[in-house]
């Protein structure tokens, strides 16, 4: 898969939405970095200031969303697969 930087900002292991997001990203073969917002309160405050109030917050090089968003994960997976086909040609 093309290397698209994906970061999943979580609120710890008890966050069900965070766990589902990570599980589906992994199932789709999408690599990601996990950052625990409990260890980065300044980043948490910055997300809240942007109106991103649900965990997880997922960022790529061009997109950002908060909460469990299956539609966004599927869209990202399709984009990556499309980029793979383009790179193969």
ABEGO torsion letter per residue (X at the ends): XBBBBBBBBBAEAABAAAAAAAAAAAAAGBBBBBBBAAABAAAAAAAAAAGBABOBBBBBAABBBBEBBAAAAAAAAAAAAAAAAAAAX
